[in-house]
Amino acid sequence: MTWEAPAIGQRVPRFQWKQRWGVMGEDNLDTGWLEELTEQSQDLNSDALRITRGALVEYGQQGPRQESARHWWRRGGAVAGLAGGAALLGMSRAAAASSDDIQALQTAASIENLAVSVYTTAAGLPFIKDGNKTVAAFITKTTAQHQAHAQAFNAAATQAGGKAQTAPDPKYAAVVKQKLPSIKTPADVVALAITLEDVAAQTYTKNVSQVTDAQLRKLFASVAPVEAQHRSVLLAVQALLASGDASLIAIPTDVAKLPAAAGSVGFPDAFYPTTMASPISEGAVQ
């Protein structure tokens, strides 16, 4: 069985389902499988950041500081430098950016801010912090990726003449606040994270057709598949956490007894939906 990332053309290596699928209680997690998915997520995010940096450069390459900006990106390249890079590009695109473009970027940043907050909180929960180390590593890497995405969206927003959004998305912040007291298990964390990743992926997918600048379309199109892959990994983990047949904890396992969802749960959509996409104004700076 071959699983393909939602975009950017990355093909994920063939999984050995016979050896890797089994009961995925928090103490029985197949760490090799999750480590591989985490590495693939990191690779996809690296591709996305490379495209994002290029999009931000192109977005700002109008004016006398074009050459210095290009050289900065070649020297830098660090995730932490995204916001600083935008400052070097100057404000030459501000006049061309529409209000909708800026709001879309701010809303995207607000979604990323919320994701960072949720994953950071999850990392501190006893059953995550003191539980499976591979799960904790996945959360740590995913948090860093969301931080980079927030920096990229805010860099583009300020470059376009808007303000950076440092607050979380208000709609889903309220959802998280309501859900947090009831989170007692890894499965609860996974379910909440799936919702946030799905909203992010759907929103950025829709934003591609909403923003007016080609480089901003590239920016949203580069980040959306990373969020979609996060969701895909989480859906697979969720399905395995829900399995209750202890006889499947074996190598090799009995493939015939695996849940029917085992081969497809991680990628349920042929085309990514946008029905849950957040309006461009939802997280905009007021």
Disulfide bonds with the S-S distance in Angstrom:
none
